[in-house]
């Protein structure tokens, strides 16, 4: 079994980022301190060496007496709490030593090099210059050097920590700015019931949250449309099958059932089921949306040739005015649409004598001269449960299929009274028609 993935909240991630920022800042300060300490000590050592060399050269050049040297050291060498310098000069040939601090420490070892010493309970580090029997020692106190390094560290640490604290504060503020609308969105979803798919409110200026809310609203709208279509489909099934199944049931319950009526109603049920399956495929998009150029005039002419005999059997004159027209679409679907309209005319052609089919560049018009349709039904003719009469087969499914096919092709399907008769207009958009 796969282990469950651990989840993290945005606040947890923000805290991790904040702690990481502080730790990385402190590590940076520590590394900077080490580098500064090393560089500073090198600078101090170089300074002590240069001053010791310079003092030795000056003593050789001036040939100063011990008394003159003592006065010079007292006047010019620093001896304070900020930076105490300790200088001792040994003249090995004449056997004397002079220092700016009172002591009579003997010379420990000869040679020019960096040295360390303990004096007056302090540790000292310095440089010794040994040349021609004249030894110059120049020291600095370790504690004063450490104080200077500490001051430098404080100067580095303080702005770094302040900057890190400010960054963490900004990070927390940004996280709250993001989490607050997300929390509000989550609470609004928690308050919703399963059948409430109304749009979510978005009271924030955060573009990402607005984008998320818009996508959720679009998804909920699509889900609502799917559920609506499913409910409508169930209503279609119940509405369309109720009458023929009732008729078959009544006939079968009679001592002498009318087999012709049963056969007719069975064929009717078969046609209804076929249309229901077609509608289900359209609603679920079980069709290949690979539009290609359809020579609509040839397609319409082929359909009319197939229906011409059926119209003649019912003594209906078929008049055509076909103009070359090509559209981008799915040829089988367009054929289903046209055949549904023609089949509806045949089923409701009691008073119909002529049917005019006109095809232009962007529009297909099928108009009959029958009784027409009451105005109050024209406003709801696209409702699948609407019947145009009380006897024949319900027209809702066929017209719903036609409307769906028209929508797929970005076309409009419009019904209007032709006085007399009914006019069905299929109008394609400019983007779906092709020239040639």
C-alpha positions in Angstrom: 0.0 0.0 0.0 1.2 3.5 -0.8 1.8 5.7 2.2 -0.4 8.8 2.4 1.3 12.0 1.4 1.8 14.5 4.1 0.0 17.8 3.7 1.3 21.2 4.7 -0.6 24.4 5.2 0.6 27.7 3.8 1.2 29.0 7.3 3.5 26.0 8.0 5.4 26.7 4.9 5.6 30.4 5.8 7.0 29.5 9.2 9.6 27.2 7.7 10.6 29.9 5.2 10.8 32.5 8.1 13.0 30.2 10.3 15.1 29.3 7.3 15.6 33.0 6.5 16.7 33.7 10.1 19.0 30.7 10.3 20.6 31.6 6.9 21.0 35.2 8.0 22.7 34.1 11.3 25.0 31.7 9.4 25.8 34.6 7.0 26.7 36.8 10.0 28.8 34.1 11.5 30.7 33.5 8.3 31.2 37.2 7.8 32.4 37.6 11.4 35.0 34.9 10.9 36.2 36.4 7.7 36.3 39.9 9.2 38.1 38.6 12.3 40.8 37.0 10.1 41.2 40.1 7.9 41.2 42.5 10.8 43.9 40.5 12.6 46.0 40.5 9.5 45.6 44.2 9.2 46.6 44.8 12.8 49.6 42.5 12.5 50.8 44.2 9.4 50.3 47.6 11.2 52.4 46.4 14.2 55.1 45.1 11.8 55.3 48.3 9.8 55.4 50.5 12.9 58.1 48.3 14.6 60.2 48.4 11.4 59.7 52.2 11.1 60.6 52.8 14.8 63.8 50.7 14.4 64.8 52.7 11.3 64.2 55.9 13.1 66.3 54.9 16.1 69.2 53.9 13.9 69.0 57.2 11.9 68.7 59.5 14.9 70.9 57.6 17.4 68.6 58.8 20.2 69.6 58.4 23.9 67.5 56.3 26.3 66.2 59.5 27.9 65.2 61.0 24.5 63.5 57.7 23.5 61.6 57.5 26.8 60.2 61.0 26.3 59.3 60.2 22.7 57.4 57.0 23.6 55.5 58.7 26.4 54.4 61.5 24.1 53.6 59.6 20.9 52.5 56.1 21.8 48.8 55.5 22.7 48.0 54.2 26.1 44.2 54.3 26.7 41.2 52.1 27.1 40.4 52.1 23.3 43.7 50.9 21.9 46.7 50.5 24.1 50.1 50.1 22.4 53.1 48.6 24.3 56.5 49.4 22.9 59.8 48.2 24.3 63.2 48.9 22.8 66.3 46.8 23.8 69.8 48.1 22.9 71.9 44.9 23.4 75.2 46.6 22.7 74.8 49.4 25.2 72.8 47.2 27.7 69.7 49.3 28.2 65.9 49.0 27.5 63.2 51.7 27.3 59.4 51.2 27.3 56.3 53.3 27.4 55.0 51.1 30.2 56.9 50.8 33.5 58.6 47.3 33.5 62.1 45.7 33.4 61.2 42.5 31.5 64.2 40.8 30.0 64.4 39.9 26.3 63.2 36.4 26.0 64.4 35.5 22.5 66.0 37.0 19.5 64.9 37.3 15.9 62.3 39.2 13.9 58.8 37.5 14.1 55.3 37.8 15.5 55.3 37.2 19.3 52.9 36.9 22.2 53.4 37.9 25.9 51.6 38.2 29.2 51.8 41.5 31.1 49.7 43.1 33.9 47.1 40.3 33.8 46.5 40.8 30.0 47.4 38.8 27.0 49.3 40.7 24.3 50.2 40.0 20.7 52.8 41.9 18.6 55.8 42.0 16.4 59.5 42.0 17.2 62.1 43.6 14.9 65.7 42.5 15.6 68.5 44.2 13.7 72.2 45.0 14.5 71.8 44.6 18.3 68.7 46.8 18.4 65.4 45.0 19.2 62.0 46.8 18.9 58.9 45.1 20.3 55.4 46.5 19.6 52.3 44.9 21.2 48.5 45.3 21.3 46.3 44.0 24.1 44.2 41.0 23.1 41.1 42.1 24.9 41.0 45.5 23.2 41.4 43.8 19.8 38.5 41.5 20.7 36.4 44.5 21.7 37.0 46.0 18.3 36.1 42.8 16.5 32.9 42.6 18.7 32.0 46.1 17.7 32.4 45.1 14.0 30.3 42.0 14.6 27.5 44.1 16.1 27.6 46.5 13.2 27.2 43.5 10.9 24.7 41.6 12.9 22.3 44.4 13.8 21.2 45.4 10.2 21.2 41.8 9.1 18.8 40.8 11.9 16.7 43.9 11.4 16.5 43.1 7.7 15.6 39.4 8.4 12.9 40.5 10.9 11.5 42.9 8.4 11.5 40.1 5.7 9.7 37.7 8.1 7.1 40.4 8.9 6.5 41.0 5.2 6.3 37.2 4.6 3.7 36.8 7.4 1.7 39.8 6.0 1.8 38.3 2.5 0.8 34.9 3.8 -2.2 36.4 5.6 -3.1 38.3 2.5 -3.2 35.0 0.6 -4.7 32.8 3.4 -7.5 35.2 4.3 -9.4 35.0 1.0 -8.7 31.3 0.7 -10.1 30.7 4.2 -13.2 32.8 3.3 -13.6 30.8 0.1 -13.3 27.5 2.0 -15.9 28.6 4.6 -18.3 29.6 1.9 -17.9 26.2 0.3 -18.5 24.5 3.6 -21.7 26.4 4.0 -22.9 25.3 0.6 -25.2 22.3 0.2 -24.6 19.7 -2.5 -27.3 21.2 -4.8 -26.1 24.8 -4.5 -24.0 25.6 -7.5 -24.5 29.3 -7.6 -21.3 31.5 -8.3 -18.9 32.0 -5.4 -18.2 35.6 -4.3 -14.6 36.9 -4.6 -13.9 39.9 -2.3 -10.2 40.2 -2.9 -7.7 42.0 -5.1 -5.4 39.0 -5.3 -5.3 38.0 -9.0 -4.5 34.4 -8.3 -7.4 34.0 -5.9 -9.7 35.8 -8.4 -8.5 33.4 -11.1 -9.1 30.4 -8.8 -12.6 31.6 -8.0 -13.4 32.3 -11.6 -12.3 28.8 -12.6 -14.3 27.3 -9.7 -17.4 29.3 -10.8 -16.9 28.2 -14.4 -16.5 24.5 -13.3 -19.6 24.8 -11.1 -21.6 26.4 -13.9 -20.5 23.5 -16.3 -21.5 20.9 -13.6 -24.8 22.7 -13.2 -25.4 22.5 -16.9 -24.5 18.8 -17.0 -26.9 18.1 -14.1 -29.6 20.2 -15.7 -29.2 18.3 -19.0 -29.3 14.9 -17.1 -32.5 15.9 -15.3 -33.9 17.1 -18.6 -32.9 13.9 -20.3 -34.7 11.9 -17.6 -37.8 14.0 -18.1 -37.6 13.5 -21.8 -37.5 9.7 -21.3 -40.4 9.7 -19.0 -42.5 12.1 -21.1 -41.8 10.6 -24.5 -42.2 6.9 -23.6 -45.3 7.3 -21.3 -47.9 7.5 -24.1 -46.8 4.7 -26.4 -46.1 2.4 -23.5 -49.5 3.1 -22.1 -51.1 2.4 -25.5 -49.2 -0.9 -25.8 -50.2 -1.9 -22.2 -53.9 -1.1 -22.9 -53.9 -3.0 -26.2 -52.3 -6.1 -24.6 -54.8 -6.1 -21.8 -57.7 -6.3 -24.3 -59.1 -9.7 -25.2 -58.6 -8.9 -28.9 -55.5 -6.6 -29.1 -55.0 -4.5 -32.2 -51.7 -5.9 -33.5 -51.3 -3.1 -36.0 -51.6 -0.4 -33.2 -49.1 -2.3 -31.1 -46.7 -2.5 -34.1 -47.2 1.2 -34.8 -46.5 2.2 -31.1 -43.5 -0.2 -31.0 -42.0 1.5 -34.0 -42.8 4.9 -32.3 -40.9 3.7 -29.2 -38.0 2.6 -31.3 -37.8 6.1 -33.0 -38.0 7.8 -29.6 -35.2 5.6 -28.2 -33.1 6.4 -31.2 -33.6 10.1 -30.7 -32.9 9.8 -27.0 -29.6 8.1 -27.7 -28.7 10.7 -30.2 -29.5 13.5 -27.7 -27.5 11.7 -25.0 -24.5 11.4 -27.3 -24.8 15.1 -28.2 -25.1 16.2 -24.5 -22.2 14.0 -23.5 -20.2 15.1 -26.5 -19.8 11.5 -27.8 -19.1 12.9 -31.3 -15.9 13.7 -33.0 -15.4 17.5 -33.1 -13.3 17.4 -36.2 -15.0 19.9 -38.3 -14.3 19.8 -42.0 -15.6 21.6 -45.0 -19.2 20.4 -45.8 -20.6 21.1 -49.2 -24.0 21.9 -47.8 -25.9 22.4 -51.1 -24.9 18.8 -52.2 -25.8 17.5 -48.8 -29.2 19.2 -48.7 -30.0 18.1 -52.3 -29.2 14.5 -51.4 -31.6 14.7 -48.4 -34.3 16.2 -50.5 -34.0 13.5 -53.1 -34.5 10.9 -50.3 -37.6 12.7 -48.9 -39.1 13.7 -52.3 -41.1 10.4 -52.6 -42.4 10.6 -49.0 -43.6 14.2 -49.6 -45.2 13.1 -52.9 -47.0 10.2 -51.1 -48.7 12.9 -48.9 -49.4 15.1 -51.9 -47.0 17.8 -50.8 -45.1 19.7 -53.4 -41.4 20.2 -52.7 -40.0 23.5 -54.0 -36.3 24.1 -53.8 -34.0 27.0 -54.3 -30.4 25.8 -53.7 -27.4 28.1 -53.9 -23.9 26.7 -53.6 -22.8 26.9 -49.9 -20.1 25.4 -47.9 -19.7 25.4 -44.1 -17.3 24.1 -41.5 -19.0 21.4 -39.6 -19.9 17.8 -39.1 -21.9 16.5 -42.1 -23.8 13.6 -40.3 -25.0 15.9 -37.5 -26.2 18.5 -40.0 -28.0 15.8 -41.9 -29.7 14.7 -38.6 -30.9 18.3 -38.1 -32.3 18.7 -41.6 -34.0 15.3 -41.6 -35.6 16.0 -38.2 -37.2 19.2 -39.5 -38.5 17.5 -42.6 -39.8 14.5 -40.6 -41.6 16.9 -38.3 -43.3 18.5 -41.3 -44.4 15.1 -42.6 -45.8 14.1 -39.2 -47.8 17.3 -38.9 -48.8 17.9 -42.6 -52.6 17.7 -42.4 -53.1 21.1 -44.1 -49.7 21.4 -45.7 -49.6 21.5 -49.6 -46.1 22.9 -50.3 -42.7 23.0 -48.7 -40.2 25.6 -49.8 -36.5 24.8 -49.1 -34.1 27.7 -49.7 -30.4 27.6 -49.2 -28.2 30.7 -49.5 -24.7 31.5 -48.4 -25.3 31.6 -44.7 -28.9 30.4 -44.2 -31.1 27.4 -44.7 -34.9 28.1 -44.6 -37.5 25.3 -44.6 -41.0 26.7 -44.8 -44.4 25.0 -45.2 -47.9 26.4 -45.8 -49.6 24.4 -43.1 -51.5 25.5 -40.1 -48.5 27.1 -38.4 -47.9 27.2 -34.6 -49.7 29.3 -32.0 -47.5 32.3 -30.9 -47.5 31.2 -27.3 -45.8 27.9 -28.3 -43.1 29.6 -30.4 -41.6 31.1 -27.3 -41.1 27.7 -25.8 -40.6 25.5 -28.9 -37.0 24.7 -27.8 -38.2 23.0 -24.6 -37.9 19.3 -25.1 -41.2 18.4 -23.3 -43.3 20.8 -25.5 -45.7 19.2 -28.0 -47.0 21.0 -31.0 -50.2 19.0 -30.9 -52.0 16.6 -28.6 -52.2 13.6 -30.9 -49.0 13.0 -32.7 -45.6 12.1 -31.5 -43.9 14.7 -29.2 -41.7 17.1 -31.1 -39.6 18.2 -28.2 -36.8 15.6 -28.6 -36.4 16.3 -32.3 -36.3 20.0 -31.9 -34.0 19.7 -28.9 -31.6 17.7 -31.0 -31.8 20.3 -33.7 -31.1 23.1 -31.3 -28.1 21.2 -29.9 -26.6 20.5 -33.3 -27.1 24.2 -34.3 -25.3 25.3 -31.1 -22.4 22.9 -31.8 -22.0 24.6 -35.2 -22.2 28.1 -33.7 -25.5 28.6 -35.7 -28.9 29.8 -34.6 -32.1 27.9 -35.2 -35.2 30.1 -35.3 -38.9 29.3 -35.7 -41.5 31.7 -36.8 -45.0 31.7 -38.3 -45.0 32.2 -42.0 -48.7 33.0 -42.2 -49.6 30.4 -43.4 -47.3 27.7 -42.1 -44.1 27.5 -40.1 -40.7 28.8 -41.2 -37.5 27.2 -39.8 -34.4 29.2 -40.3 -30.9 27.8 -39.7 -28.3 30.7 -39.8 -24.6 30.1 -39.7 -22.0 32.6 -38.4 -19.5 34.2 -40.8 -16.7 32.2 -39.1 -18.3 28.8 -40.0 -19.0 29.5 -43.7 -16.4 29.1 -46.4 -16.1 30.7 -49.8 -15.8 28.9 -53.0 
